[in-house]
């Protein structure tokens, strides 16, 4: 029997251990200020499609906004990415070129598109033929969208992500409108780059690691997203979503 003076410490330790083992130690502090959330759930780590739902938070309660929509994700499914959430436990880990969409909680960055402007409240980037997202590990611009005319052609040498895909890939519409999912924002080498929400080619066409959807769904989201509400993007397999929902203060399914 431990001395009475040690009992409070021991009880506190056991409570901490139980909380940690249950996954509740992973707090949602980083996105507790967010009042808009886009959630994509899939049927498993290796599944290349899922369902998207949007939510708004008032107080502590999340309310769905608009209809659910089908999306496609990475051709090899999903893997834990680098975002606002603590490192994932179990499941694959996102790497450059693995064909998986990052799982976790991520800030939503700027919108972009082929037109010079867009009726969205998000910061918007009108793309040009010289804009590239750099997916070359050795580049100082890794995981950044840059203008080759400003940073120099050598800086984007080897990059496979020209943003004006319509001009570089025979009219490709994927990036006509979209927004940045801020995975790996600090550009950790090899952790994955150039993750966007963009338009899909078809309901059965997966991506290289982005999340793709119909024009209608994308237009609805761009018109709804408000940077003042600090929106976040969540992608998780359903089993992980169920495990983490309460600890991460995610919307009820």
Residue pairs with C-beta under 8 A, 6 or more apart in sequence:
2 10
16 25
19 25
22 247
23 89
23 243
23 244
23 247
24 246
24 247
25 247
26 85
26 86
26 244
26 247
26 248
27 247
28 105
28 247
28 248
28 249
28 250
30 84
30 85
30 105
31 37
31 84
31 105
31 230
31 232
32 249
33 230
34 57
34 229
34 230
34 231
34 232
35 56
35 57
35 58
35 229
35 230
35 231
36 54
36 55
36 56
36 57
36 224
36 225
36 226
36 229
36 230
36 231
36 232
37 54
37 55
37 56
37 57
37 62
37 231
37 232
37 233
37 234
37 250
37 251
38 52
38 53
38 54
38 55
38 108
38 197
38 221
38 231
38 232
38 233
38 234
39 52
39 53
39 54
39 55
39 234
39 235
39 236
39 241
39 250
39 251
40 50
40 51
40 52
40 71
40 73
40 211
40 233
40 234
40 235
40 236
41 50
41 51
41 53
41 235
41 236
41 237
41 238
41 241
41 253
42 49
42 50
42 51
42 73
42 77
42 78
42 235
42 236
42 237
42 238
43 50
43 237
43 238
44 77
44 237
44 238
44 239
45 77
45 78
45 79
45 91
45 92
45 237
46 76
46 77
47 73
47 77
47 78
47 237
48 72
48 73
48 74
48 75
48 76
48 77
48 206
49 70
49 71
49 72
49 73
49 203
49 206
50 70
50 71
50 73
50 235
51 68
51 69
51 70
51 71
52 68
52 69
52 70
52 71
52 211
52 213
52 217
53 64
53 68
53 69
53 251
54 64
54 65
54 66
54 221
54 224
55 62
55 63
55 64
55 65
55 251
56 62
56 63
56 65
56 229
57 63
60 249
62 250
62 251
62 252
64 251
65 224
66 220
66 224
69 213
69 214
69 217
70 203
70 213
71 200
71 211
71 212
71 213
71 217
72 200
72 203
72 204
72 205
72 206
72 207
72 211
72 212
72 213
73 101
73 206
73 207
73 209
73 210
73 211
73 212
73 235
74 98
74 99
74 100
74 101
74 206
74 207
74 208
74 209
74 210
75 99
75 206
75 207
75 208
76 98
76 99
76 100
77 92
77 100
77 101
78 92
78 100
78 101
78 102
78 103
78 235
78 236
78 237
79 91
79 92
79 93
79 94
79 95
79 98
79 100
79 101
79 102
79 103
80 87
80 88
80 91
80 92
80 93
80 94
80 102
80 103
80 104
81 94
81 101
81 102
81 103
81 104
81 106
81 183
81 184
81 191
81 192
81 195
82 94
82 102
82 104
82 183
82 184
82 185
82 186
82 188
82 191
82 192
83 102
83 104
83 105
83 106
83 107
83 182
83 183
84 104
84 105
84 106
84 107
84 232
85 104
85 105
85 248
88 103
88 104
88 240
91 103
91 237
91 240
92 98
92 100
94 100
94 102
94 103
94 183
94 184
94 191
94 192
94 209
95 190
95 191
95 192
96 135
96 137
96 190
96 191
96 192
96 193
97 135
98 192
98 209
99 206
99 208
99 209
100 209
101 195
101 207
101 209
101 210
101 211
101 235
102 181
102 183
102 184
102 192
102 195
102 209
102 235
103 235
103 236
103 237
103 240
104 183
104 234
104 235
104 236
105 232
105 233
105 234
105 248
106 181
106 182
106 183
106 195
106 232
106 233
106 234
106 235
107 182
107 185
107 230
107 231
107 232
107 233
108 122
108 179
108 180
108 181
108 182
108 225
108 231
108 232
108 233
109 123
109 179
109 180
109 181
109 182
110 122
110 123
110 124
110 125
110 179
110 180
111 118
111 120
111 122
111 123
111 124
111 125
111 177
111 178
111 179
111 180
111 222
111 225
112 124
112 125
112 126
112 127
112 145
112 163
112 175
112 177
112 178
112 179
112 180
112 196
113 124
113 125
113 126
113 127
113 175
113 176
113 177
113 178
114 126
114 127
114 164
114 166
114 175
114 176
114 177
115 126
116 126
117 124
117 126
118 124
118 177
118 222
119 222
119 223
120 222
120 223
120 225
121 225
121 226
121 227
121 228
122 179
122 222
122 225
122 227
123 227
125 131
125 145
127 163
127 164
127 175
128 147
128 163
128 164
129 162
129 164
129 167
129 168
130 147
130 148
130 149
131 145
131 146
131 147
131 148
131 162
131 163
131 164
132 145
132 146
132 148
132 156
132 159
132 161
132 162
132 163
133 143
133 144
133 145
133 146
133 159
133 161
133 163
133 193
133 194
134 141
134 142
134 143
134 144
134 145
134 146
134 155
134 156
134 159
134 161
134 193
134 194
135 142
135 143
135 159
135 160
135 161
135 193
135 194
136 142
136 157
136 158
136 159
137 189
137 190
138 189
139 155
139 156
139 158
139 159
140 155
141 151
141 155
141 156
142 187
142 189
142 193
143 184
143 185
143 187
143 192
143 193
143 194
144 187
145 163
145 180
146 155
146 156
148 155
148 156
161 194
162 168
162 169
163 175
164 175
165 172
165 173
165 174
165 175
166 172
166 173
166 175
166 176
173 199
174 198
174 199
174 200
174 201
174 212
175 196
175 198
175 199
176 199
176 215
177 198
177 199
177 215
177 218
177 219
177 222
178 196
178 197
178 198
178 199
178 218
179 196
179 197
179 221
179 222
179 225
180 195
180 196
181 195
181 196
181 197
181 210
181 211
181 233
182 195
183 192
183 195
184 191
184 192
184 193
184 195
187 193
192 209
194 209
194 210
195 209
195 210
196 210
196 211
197 210
197 211
197 212
197 213
197 218
197 221
197 233
198 207
198 210
198 211
198 212
198 213
198 218
199 212
199 213
199 214
199 215
199 218
200 207
200 212
200 213
200 214
201 212
205 212
206 212
211 233
211 235
225 231
234 250
236 244
241 250
241 253
242 253
244 250
245 251
245 252
245 253
